[in-house]
Amino acid sequence: MTAASEDASAVRRIVLTGFMGSGKTTVGPIVAQRLGWRFVDADDTIAAEAGCSIAEIFRREGEAAFRERERAAIARLASGDGLVLALGGGAIEDAATRELLLGTAGTLVVHLEVALETALARCRGTEQERPVLADQANLALRYERRLPLYRMAHATIAADALAPEQVAEAVVAQKTAYSEQ
């Protein structure tokens, strides 16, 4: 492999995806720190740009408008190098976002997989900040609908029983393995 082709295949950004409570926002900064990269949470970026919380965007504009904001923010953020990007749990449902992330050279999409029970236990007490939790009747259906989409990621890490440091270690190992392909 030539130096140019090695550079082309090198991972320059890691995108963390998974259901809420999977650990993306907890693990992302650890991974970024280990790599000397910056960490960005897509939801934090969207909220800052909107001047209000994600829950407020959902209340004022609805989920469809939030998803449009999300798509645009991710497209902008996903072009950065030296970046660990945590997606919101529903971002992967957007086909254009999925195709962009999975098809962009230098991008490693990592799914942090947890059981629904684990996600709910981790999110207990955050119902005000997580609009999706308000729709308890459809929560399991939403999880089941998203799971095959998450599993389209370049790598999946079973994160239920791992500490954040262990998940971060597994993500860094995936980066190394993916860069060597």
N, CA, C and O of each residue as an XYZ file, in Angstrom:
724
protein
N       0.858     -1.184      0.000
C       0.000      0.000      0.000
C       0.898      1.238      0.000
O       1.866      1.308      0.757
N       0.581      2.188     -0.830
C       1.373      3.421     -0.894
C       0.960      4.362      0.231
O      -0.091      4.187      0.848
N       1.792      5.352      0.486
C       1.463      6.331      1.529
C       0.163      7.044      1.213
O      -0.630      7.320      2.113
N      -0.066      7.348     -0.071
C      -1.310      8.048     -0.464
C      -2.527      7.176     -0.189
O      -3.537      7.666      0.317
N      -2.442      5.872     -0.518
C      -3.612      5.017     -0.284
C      -3.794      4.751      1.206
O      -4.924      4.573      1.661
N      -2.696      4.720      1.982
C      -2.835      4.575      3.428
C      -3.567      5.784      4.006
O      -4.437      5.636      4.864
N      -3.211      6.984      3.532
C      -3.890      8.188      4.007
C      -5.364      8.157      3.645
O      -6.204      8.580      4.439
N      -5.690      7.662      2.457
C      -7.077      7.630      2.000
C      -7.916      6.681      2.845
O      -9.103      6.931      3.052
N      -7.316      5.587      3.340
C      -8.088      4.612      4.105
C      -8.054      4.881      5.604
O      -8.788      4.242      6.359
N      -7.217      5.814      6.047
C      -7.098      6.095      7.475
C      -8.390      6.692      8.024
O      -9.046      7.506      7.374
N      -8.731      6.273      9.223
C      -9.911      6.821      9.889
C      -9.557      8.217     10.398
O      -8.609      8.400     11.162
N     -10.347      9.195      9.951
C     -10.133     10.585     10.360
C     -11.257     11.098     11.257
O     -11.151     12.167     11.859
N     -12.318     10.330     11.334
C     -13.431     10.700     12.207
C     -14.162      9.427     12.626
O     -14.259      8.467     11.862
N     -14.663      9.439     13.832
C     -15.454      8.326     14.365
C     -16.833      8.866     14.687
O     -16.968      9.900     15.341
N     -17.848      8.166     14.229
C     -19.228      8.543     14.499
C     -19.834      7.461     15.381
O     -19.848      6.288     15.009
N     -20.333      7.851     16.541
C     -20.958      6.922     17.472
C     -22.466      6.986     17.299
O     -23.070      8.057     17.333
N     -23.056      5.814     17.114
C     -24.499      5.727     16.968
C     -25.024      4.660     17.921
O     -24.272      3.812     18.401
N     -26.301      4.715     18.181
C     -26.940      3.753     19.075
C     -28.150      4.401     19.719
O     -28.356      5.611     19.618
N     -28.943      3.580     20.378
C     -30.158      4.057     21.027
C     -29.769      4.967     22.195
O     -28.651      4.892     22.704
N     -30.694      5.819     22.609
C     -30.417      6.675     23.760
C     -30.004      5.784     24.929
O     -30.527      4.685     25.113
N     -29.065      6.284     25.701
C     -28.591      5.514     26.843
C     -27.521      4.487     26.504
O     -27.081      3.738     27.376
N     -27.099      4.447     25.239
C     -26.079      3.457     24.861
C     -24.681      3.897     25.276
O     -23.762      3.079     25.299
N     -24.505      5.167     25.602
C     -23.220      5.650     26.102
C     -22.449      6.541     25.151
O     -21.276      6.828     25.392
N     -23.078      6.982     24.079
C     -22.368      7.788     23.071
C     -21.758      9.058     23.658
O     -20.599      9.373     23.390
N     -22.529      9.779     24.450
C     -22.072     11.053     25.011
C     -21.083     10.842     26.158
O     -20.273     11.725     26.439
N     -21.136      9.717     26.804
C     -20.189      9.391     27.874
C     -18.868      8.886     27.293
O     -17.792      9.297     27.727
N     -18.960      8.002     26.321
C     -17.777      7.362     25.740
C     -17.054      8.288     24.759
O     -15.825      8.270     24.683
N     -17.797      9.084     24.018
C     -17.203      9.945     22.993
C     -16.056     10.810     23.485
O     -15.002     10.821     22.851
N     -16.213     11.543     24.598
C     -15.107     12.372     25.085
C     -13.883     11.552     25.503
O     -12.750     12.016     25.373
N     -14.109     10.350     25.997
C     -12.992      9.485     26.396
C     -12.203      9.070     25.156
O     -10.972      9.112     25.148
N     -12.926      8.669     24.108
C     -12.280      8.278     22.858
C     -11.513      9.473     22.283
O     -10.356      9.344     21.881
N     -12.164     10.626     22.250
C     -11.525     11.831     21.700
C     -10.254     12.173     22.467
O      -9.236     12.516     21.864
N     -10.308     12.083     23.776
C      -9.139     12.396     24.596
C      -8.002     11.418     24.309
O      -6.846     11.828     24.207
N      -8.314     10.146     24.179
C      -7.283      9.138     23.897
C      -6.625      9.365     22.537
O      -5.438      9.090     22.359
N      -7.395      9.863     21.592
C      -6.871     10.063     20.232
C      -6.308     11.470     20.019
O      -5.672     11.738     18.999
N      -6.539     12.360     20.972
C      -6.127     13.750     20.786
C      -7.020     14.470     19.789
O      -6.591     15.413     19.124
N      -8.252     14.022     19.692
C      -9.229     14.598     18.778
C     -10.221     15.438     19.577
O     -10.142     15.509     20.803
N     -11.150     16.071     18.873
C     -12.202     16.814     19.558
C     -13.486     15.985     19.549
O     -13.707     15.163     18.660
N     -14.313     16.217     20.541
C     -15.595     15.532     20.659
C     -16.712     16.527     20.395
O     -16.684     17.651     20.897
N     -17.694     16.111     19.609
C     -18.879     16.928     19.349
C     -20.114     16.051     19.498
O     -20.184     14.957     18.937
N     -21.076     16.534     20.251
C     -22.372     15.867     20.366
C     -23.320     16.584     19.409
O     -23.562     17.782     19.559
N     -23.852     15.866     18.436
C     -24.724     16.482     17.425
C     -25.914     17.189     18.074
O     -26.291     18.281     17.648
N     -26.506     16.581     19.095
C     -27.653     17.208     19.754
C     -27.274     18.523     20.418
O     -28.044     19.483     20.379
N     -26.082     18.576     21.032
C     -25.635     19.829     21.653
C     -25.463     20.922     20.602
O     -25.810     22.081     20.834
N     -24.929     20.543     19.455
C     -24.738     21.506     18.363
C     -26.079     22.035     17.875
O     -26.239     23.239     17.672
N     -27.034     21.142     17.687
C     -28.365     21.535     17.210
C     -29.035     22.459     18.222
O     -29.613     23.480     17.847
N     -28.959     22.105     19.499
C     -29.569     22.936     20.546
C     -28.918     24.319     20.596
O     -29.607     25.329     20.736
N     -27.606     24.360     20.482
C     -26.904     25.656     20.515
C     -27.310     26.520     19.331
O     -27.540     27.720     19.480
N     -27.398     25.907     18.159
C     -27.787     26.666     16.971
C     -29.236     27.151     17.051
O     -29.560     28.233     16.562
N     -30.103     26.349     17.667
C     -31.520     26.717     17.786
C     -31.762     27.675     18.949
O     -32.779     28.368     18.988
N     -30.834     27.712     19.885
C     -31.014     28.566     21.052
C     -32.003     28.005     22.056
O     -32.540     28.737     22.887
N     -32.244     26.699     21.977
C     -33.151     26.049     22.925
C     -32.845     24.554     22.966
O     -32.063     24.059     22.154
N     -33.443     23.847     23.887
C     -33.193     22.416     24.050
C     -33.836     21.605     22.920
O     -34.713     22.088     22.203
N     -33.378     20.367     22.785
C     -33.972     19.450     21.811
C     -35.454     19.244     22.148
O     -36.306     19.234     21.260
N     -35.744     19.081     23.431
C     -37.144     18.902     23.843
C     -37.991     20.095     23.408
O     -39.130     19.922     22.977
N     -37.438     21.305     23.519
C     -38.169     22.509     23.106
C     -38.372     22.541     21.593
O     -39.428     22.952     21.112
N     -37.355     22.106     20.843
C     -37.509     22.029     19.378
C     -38.636     21.064     19.037
O     -39.469     21.361     18.180
N     -38.671     19.911     19.700
C     -39.750     18.937     19.480
C     -41.104     19.566     19.778
O     -42.047     19.408     19.002
N     -41.207     20.284     20.909
C     -42.487     20.898     21.293
C     -42.914     21.981     20.316
O     -44.071     22.024     19.899
N     -41.981     22.859     19.948
C     -42.307     24.002     19.087
C     -42.507     23.609     17.628
O     -43.448     24.064     16.977
N     -41.608     22.754     17.115
C     -41.559     22.515     15.673
C     -41.940     21.101     15.253
O     -42.245     20.858     14.086
N     -41.923     20.171     16.200
C     -42.231     18.774     15.879
C     -40.979     17.987     15.516
O     -39.917     18.551     15.252
N     -41.138     16.671     15.512
C     -39.993     15.802     15.248
C     -39.466     15.955     13.828
O     -38.254     15.912     13.619
N     -40.350     16.133     12.847
C     -39.892     16.246     11.454
C     -38.958     17.443     11.270
O     -37.940     17.333     10.586
N     -39.291     18.568     11.867
C     -38.444     19.760     11.756
C     -37.119     19.538     12.480
O     -36.066     19.968     12.010
N     -37.182     18.863     13.628
C     -35.939     18.546     14.328
C     -35.050     17.672     13.465
O     -33.841     17.896     13.397
N     -35.633     16.673     12.800
C     -34.839     15.759     11.967
C     -34.187     16.502     10.796
O     -33.084     16.146     10.379
N     -34.851     17.520     10.269
C     -34.242     18.330      9.204
C     -33.026     19.083      9.744
O     -31.983     19.127      9.091
N     -33.157     19.668     10.917
C     -32.032     20.360     11.553
C     -30.880     19.370     11.792
O     -29.709     19.671     11.563
N     -31.262     18.201     12.255
C     -30.280     17.166     12.573
C     -29.507     16.734     11.324
O     -28.280     16.629     11.350
N     -30.223     16.489     10.248
C     -29.599     16.072      8.981
C     -28.567     17.104      8.518
O     -27.452     16.746      8.139
N     -28.941     18.372      8.552
C     -28.049     19.444      8.106
C     -26.827     19.565      9.020
O     -25.705     19.731      8.541
N     -27.041     19.482     10.316
C     -25.931     19.604     11.267
C     -24.950     18.450     11.106
O     -23.737     18.664     11.116
N     -25.452     17.242     10.958
C     -24.572     16.076     10.814
C     -23.786     16.168      9.509
O     -22.592     15.870      9.491
N     -24.422     16.569      8.436
C     -23.720     16.698      7.154
C     -22.561     17.687      7.280
O     -21.486     17.466      6.723
N     -22.779     18.750      7.995
C     -21.741     19.766      8.202
C     -20.635     19.229      9.108
O     -19.451     19.369      8.802
N     -21.025     18.620     10.214
C     -20.056     18.143     11.196
C     -19.240     16.958     10.687
O     -18.061     16.829     11.017
N     -19.854     16.101      9.894
C     -19.220     14.850      9.479
C     -18.082     15.047      8.488
O     -17.437     14.076      8.094
N     -17.826     16.264      8.086
C     -16.710     16.503      7.171
C     -15.431     16.854      7.922
O     -14.372     16.984      7.309
N     -15.517     17.006      9.234
C     -14.353     17.391     10.020
C     -13.408     16.230     10.258
O     -13.837     15.080     10.347
N     -12.129     16.529     10.362
C     -11.121     15.523     10.676
C     -10.751     15.619     12.152
O     -10.933     16.657     12.789
N     -10.228     14.517     12.680
C      -9.841     14.495     14.085
C     -11.031     14.711     14.985
O     -10.977     15.493     15.934
N     -12.117     14.007     14.679
C     -13.408     14.258     15.310
C     -14.061     12.964     15.773
O     -14.070     11.966     15.052
N     -14.606     12.993     16.982
C     -15.499     11.945     17.461
C     -16.867     12.618     17.569
O     -17.039     13.576     18.323
N     -17.829     12.111     16.811
C     -19.163     12.705     16.722
C     -20.194     11.739     17.285
O     -20.328     10.614     16.803
N     -20.920     12.178     18.301
C     -22.011     11.384     18.869
C     -23.316     11.828     18.225
O     -23.662     13.009     18.251
N     -24.031     10.879     17.651
C     -25.321     11.168     17.027
C     -26.440     11.022     18.045
O     -26.300     10.310     19.040
N     -27.550     11.700     17.788
C     -28.764     11.427     18.533
C     -29.266     10.055     18.122
O     -28.961      9.583     17.027
N     -30.033      9.413     18.988
C     -30.483      8.048     18.742
C     -31.266      7.838     17.464
O     -31.225      6.749     16.892
N     -31.983      8.858     16.998
C     -32.810      8.702     15.809
C     -32.161      9.137     14.515
O     -32.750      8.965     13.448
N     -30.964      9.695     14.577
C     -30.314     10.225     13.372
C     -30.133      9.167     12.299
O     -30.216      9.465     11.108
N     -29.889      7.941     12.712
C     -29.592      6.860     11.775
C     -30.824      6.470     10.945
O     -30.693      5.791      9.927
N     -32.003      6.891     11.371
C     -33.216      6.568     10.611
C     -33.289      7.327      9.297
O     -33.981      6.898      8.374
N     -32.591      8.440      9.199
C     -32.610      9.226      7.976
C     -31.684      8.577      6.950
O     -30.479      8.471      7.180
N     -32.241      8.143      5.820
C     -31.459      7.421      4.805
C     -30.297      8.257      4.277
O     -29.201      7.729      4.087
N     -30.508      9.532      4.039
C     -29.440     10.391      3.515
C     -28.299     10.509      4.522
O     -27.129     10.477      4.140
N     -28.628     10.643      5.786
C     -27.608     10.720      6.827
C     -26.838      9.406      6.900
O     -25.608      9.403      6.967
N     -27.556      8.308      6.888
C     -26.926      6.982      6.945
C     -25.963      6.787      5.783
O     -24.826      6.356      5.976
N     -26.422      7.106      4.573
C     -25.590      6.930      3.383
C     -24.355      7.821      3.444
O     -23.258      7.387      3.092
N     -24.525      9.055      3.885
C     -23.399      9.977      4.007
C     -22.349      9.408      4.956
O     -21.167      9.348      4.618
N     -22.780      8.996      6.131
C     -21.841      8.530      7.142
C     -21.172      7.214      6.749
O     -19.966      7.049      6.931
N     -21.947      6.293      6.219
C     -21.391      4.978      5.880
C     -20.538      5.023      4.619
O     -19.682      4.161      4.421
N     -20.760      6.015      3.766
C     -20.061      6.053      2.493
C     -18.934      7.061      2.380
O     -18.305      7.162      1.326
N     -18.664      7.811      3.441
C     -17.616      8.827      3.380
C     -16.274      8.235      3.799
O     -16.132      7.701      4.899
N     -15.296      8.339      2.906
C     -13.953      7.844      3.213
C     -13.436      8.512      4.471
O     -13.642      9.707      4.685
N     -12.762      7.729      5.304
C     -12.192      8.260      6.527
C     -13.142      8.278      7.695
O     -12.765      8.693      8.791
N     -14.380      7.833      7.487
C     -15.378      7.818      8.550
C     -15.599      6.395      9.038
O     -15.842      5.489      8.241
N     -15.516      6.204     10.330
C     -15.822      4.922     10.969
C     -17.069      5.118     11.814
O     -17.063      5.883     12.779
N     -18.136      4.423     11.448
C     -19.381      4.488     12.210
C     -19.395      3.295     13.167
O     -19.286      2.144     12.744
N     -19.530      3.587     14.463
C     -19.511      2.553     15.498
C     -20.848      2.575     16.231
O     -21.274      3.605     16.753
N     -21.490      1.424     16.256
C     -22.761      1.258     16.957
C     -22.475      0.756     18.368
O     -21.867     -0.299     18.549
N     -22.913      1.510     19.352
C     -22.840      1.060     20.745
C     -24.185      0.409     21.045
O     -25.198      1.090     21.208
N     -24.178     -0.898     21.114
C     -25.443     -1.630     21.270
C     -25.701     -1.978     22.727
O     -24.854     -2.548     23.416
N     -26.894     -1.618     23.170
C     -27.376     -2.007     24.492
C     -28.808     -2.501     24.348
O     -29.527     -2.106     23.430
N     -29.211     -3.373     25.271
C     -30.593     -3.835     25.310
C     -31.496     -2.664     25.698
O     -31.057     -1.729     26.367
N     -32.736     -2.722     25.281
C     -33.681     -1.656     25.614
C     -33.759     -1.459     27.129
O     -33.831     -0.323     27.599
N     -33.745     -2.536     27.886
C     -33.823     -2.444     29.347
C     -32.638     -1.639     29.907
O     -32.805     -0.831     30.820
N     -31.459     -1.868     29.355
C     -30.275     -1.126     29.790
C     -30.439      0.352     29.469
O     -30.174      1.213     30.308
N     -30.881      0.640     28.245
C     -31.073      2.032     27.832
C     -32.057      2.739     28.763
O     -31.802      3.862     29.196
N     -33.158      2.097     29.067
C     -34.171      2.720     29.928
C     -33.646      2.925     31.345
O     -33.920      3.953     31.964
N     -32.900      1.964     31.858
C     -32.331      2.112     33.200
C     -31.349      3.290     33.232
O     -31.331      4.060     34.193
N     -30.543      3.425     32.191
C     -29.565      4.511     32.142
C     -30.231      5.875     31.967
O     -29.689      6.889     32.406
N     -31.397      5.905     31.332
C     -32.078      7.179     31.036
C     -33.094      7.581     32.101
O     -33.687      8.656     32.015
N     -33.297      6.732     33.096
C     -34.268      7.033     34.144
C     -33.963      8.400     34.751
O     -32.826      8.679     35.129
N     -34.972      9.237     34.840
C     -34.809     10.576     35.409
C     -34.486     11.650     34.384
O     -34.323     12.817     34.743
N     -34.389     11.270     33.095
C     -34.067     12.266     32.061
C     -35.236     12.477     31.102
O     -35.051     12.981     29.994
N     -36.416     12.099     31.520
C     -37.583     12.183     30.634
C     -37.823     13.581     30.081
O     -38.265     13.723     28.941
N     -37.537     14.624     30.873
C     -37.758     15.999     30.415
C     -36.863     16.357     29.240
O     -37.268     17.111     28.355
N     -35.633     15.813     29.226
C     -34.684     16.138     28.163
C     -34.801     15.219     26.955
O     -34.255     15.528     25.895
N     -35.487     14.116     27.089
C     -35.551     13.115     26.023
C     -37.002     12.942     25.559
O     -37.752     12.156     26.138
N     -37.388     13.674     24.521
C     -38.776     13.648     24.063
C     -39.273     12.256     23.693
O     -40.459     11.964     23.848
N     -38.396     11.407     23.212
C     -38.797     10.064     22.790
C     -39.298      9.242     23.979
O     -40.148      8.368     23.810
N     -38.782      9.511     25.173
C     -39.219      8.773     26.361
C     -40.671      9.067     26.722
O     -41.318      8.265     27.394
N     -41.180     10.197     26.284
C     -42.568     10.560     26.578
C     -43.544      9.627     25.878
O     -44.681      9.467     26.321
N     -43.105      9.015     24.790
C     -43.964      8.122     24.002
C     -43.669      6.670     24.375
O     -43.184      5.884     23.561
N     -43.977      6.340     25.631
C     -43.687      4.998     26.157
C     -44.336      3.889     25.339
O     -43.755      2.814     25.188
N     -45.524      4.134     24.814
C     -46.243      3.107     24.068
C     -45.472      2.653     22.832
O     -45.554      1.491     22.433
N     -44.730      3.567     22.233
C     -44.017      3.224     20.995
C     -42.506      3.058     21.177
O     -41.779      2.885     20.199
N     -42.042      3.108     22.405
C     -40.604      3.058     22.653
C     -39.976      1.746     22.179
O     -38.955      1.766     21.492
N     -40.563      0.630     22.530
C     -40.019     -0.672     22.112
C     -40.064     -0.805     20.592
O     -39.134     -1.344     19.992
N     -41.129     -0.324     19.966
C     -41.226     -0.381     18.500
C     -40.145      0.479     17.850
O     -39.556      0.089     16.842
N     -39.891      1.636     18.425
C     -38.853      2.530     17.915
C     -37.481      1.863     18.026
O     -36.677      1.923     17.096
N     -37.224      1.231     19.162
C     -35.961      0.522     19.374
C     -35.808     -0.599     18.327
O     -34.761     -0.714     17.690
N     -36.824     -1.396     18.161
C     -36.773     -2.514     17.209
C     -36.630     -2.031     15.768
O     -35.958     -2.679     14.966
N     -37.243     -0.919     15.435
C     -37.139     -0.364     14.086
C     -35.721      0.151     13.818
O     -35.208      0.013     12.707
N     -35.101      0.733     14.818
C     -33.770      1.307     14.647
C     -32.644      0.271     14.697
O     -31.604      0.462     14.066
N     -32.838     -0.805     15.429
C     -31.754     -1.761     15.647
C     -31.087     -2.246     14.359
O     -29.858     -2.237     14.295
N     -31.825     -2.669     13.334
C     -31.154     -3.096     12.098
C     -30.407     -1.956     11.409
O     -29.416     -2.196     10.719
N     -30.866     -0.732     11.588
C     -30.181      0.424     11.003
C     -28.868      0.690     11.736
O     -27.845      0.967     11.110
N     -28.904      0.603     13.060
C     -27.673      0.759     13.832
C     -26.657     -0.305     13.418
O     -25.463     -0.028     13.301
N     -27.142     -1.505     13.203
C     -26.251     -2.625     12.890
C     -25.638     -2.531     11.493
O     -24.806     -3.363     11.131
N     -26.032     -1.542     10.710
C     -25.395     -1.290      9.421
C     -24.048     -0.586      9.609
O     -23.289     -0.431      8.652
N     -23.754     -0.165     10.827
C     -22.502      0.529     11.131
C     -21.308     -0.334     10.733
O     -21.441     -1.544     10.553
N     -20.166      0.282     10.599
C     -18.941     -0.439     10.260
C     -18.543     -1.404     11.375
O     -17.914     -2.429     11.113
N     -18.904     -1.082     12.609
C     -18.575     -1.922     13.759
C     -19.668     -1.785     14.806
O     -20.294     -0.732     14.930
N     -19.894     -2.858     15.557
C     -20.840     -2.839     16.666
C     -20.115     -3.310     17.915
O     -19.373     -4.292     17.885
N     -20.335     -2.607     19.000
C     -19.751     -2.972     20.286
C     -20.894     -3.214     21.259
O     -21.718     -2.328     21.487
N     -20.948     -4.412     21.832
C     -21.949     -4.731     22.843
C     -21.532     -4.013     24.125
O     -20.534     -4.376     24.747
N     -22.295     -3.000     24.515
C     -21.881     -2.103     25.587
C     -22.649     -2.281     26.893
O     -22.410     -1.541     27.846
N     -23.556     -3.237     26.957
C     -24.377     -3.413     28.162
C     -23.561     -3.576     29.436
O     -23.808     -2.895     30.431
N     -22.606     -4.464     29.402
C     -21.891     -4.845     30.623
C     -20.503     -4.208     30.735
O     -19.729     -4.569     31.621
N     -20.187     -3.277     29.857
C     -18.868     -2.656     29.872
C     -18.898     -1.289     30.530
O     -19.876     -0.550     30.416
N     -17.817     -0.963     31.218
C     -17.642      0.378     31.766
C     -17.290      1.312     30.611
O     -16.773      0.856     29.591
N     -17.561      2.608     30.751
C     -17.250      3.548     29.669
C     -15.806      3.447     29.166
O     -15.571      3.522     27.960
N     -14.846      3.281     30.064
C     -13.436      3.157     29.657
C     -13.228      1.928     28.774
O     -12.443      1.966     27.826
N     -13.929      0.843     29.084
C     -13.808     -0.379     28.284
C     -14.431     -0.191     26.904
O     -13.892     -0.673     25.908
N     -15.547      0.498     26.843
C     -16.178      0.781     25.548
C     -15.254      1.662     24.720
O     -15.064      1.418     23.528
N     -14.682      2.683     25.345
C     -13.753      3.579     24.641
C     -12.569      2.790     24.096
O     -12.141      3.012     22.964
N     -12.043      1.878     24.890
C     -10.924      1.041     24.449
C     -11.324      0.218     23.223
O     -10.546      0.078     22.280
N     -12.538     -0.321     23.248
C     -13.033     -1.111     22.113
C     -13.207     -0.235     20.867
O     -12.927     -0.686     19.756
N     -13.659      0.990     21.034
C     -13.818      1.910     19.896
C     -12.460      2.224     19.285
O     -12.307      2.192     18.064
N     -11.480      2.525     20.120
C     -10.132      2.826     19.628
C      -9.564      1.602     18.902
O      -8.900      1.744     17.876
N      -9.822      0.407     19.429
C      -9.357     -0.819     18.772
C     -10.024     -0.984     17.406
O      -9.381     -1.427     16.453
N     -11.289     -0.637     17.306
C     -11.991     -0.706     16.013
C     -11.386      0.280     15.026
O     -11.256     -0.025     13.840
N     -11.020      1.454     15.507
C     -10.384      2.451     14.630
C      -9.094      1.891     14.054
O      -8.836      2.009     12.856
N      -8.294      1.288     14.900
C      -7.019      0.717     14.457
C      -7.269     -0.396     13.428
O      -6.633     -0.427     12.374
N      -8.181     -1.291     13.738
C      -8.479     -2.404     12.841
C      -9.037     -1.909     11.518
O      -8.661     -2.414     10.461
N      -9.931     -0.925     11.563
C     -10.557     -0.410     10.348
C      -9.536      0.315      9.464
O      -9.586      0.218      8.238
N      -8.610      1.042     10.101
C      -7.577      1.757      9.354
C      -6.621      0.809      8.653
O      -6.028      1.164      7.634
N      -6.468     -0.393      9.188
C      -5.530     -1.365      8.630
C      -6.139     -2.178      7.474
O      -5.429     -2.917      6.791
N      -7.428     -2.041      7.264
C      -8.091     -2.807      6.178
C      -7.688     -2.321      4.819
O      -8.151     -2.854      3.811
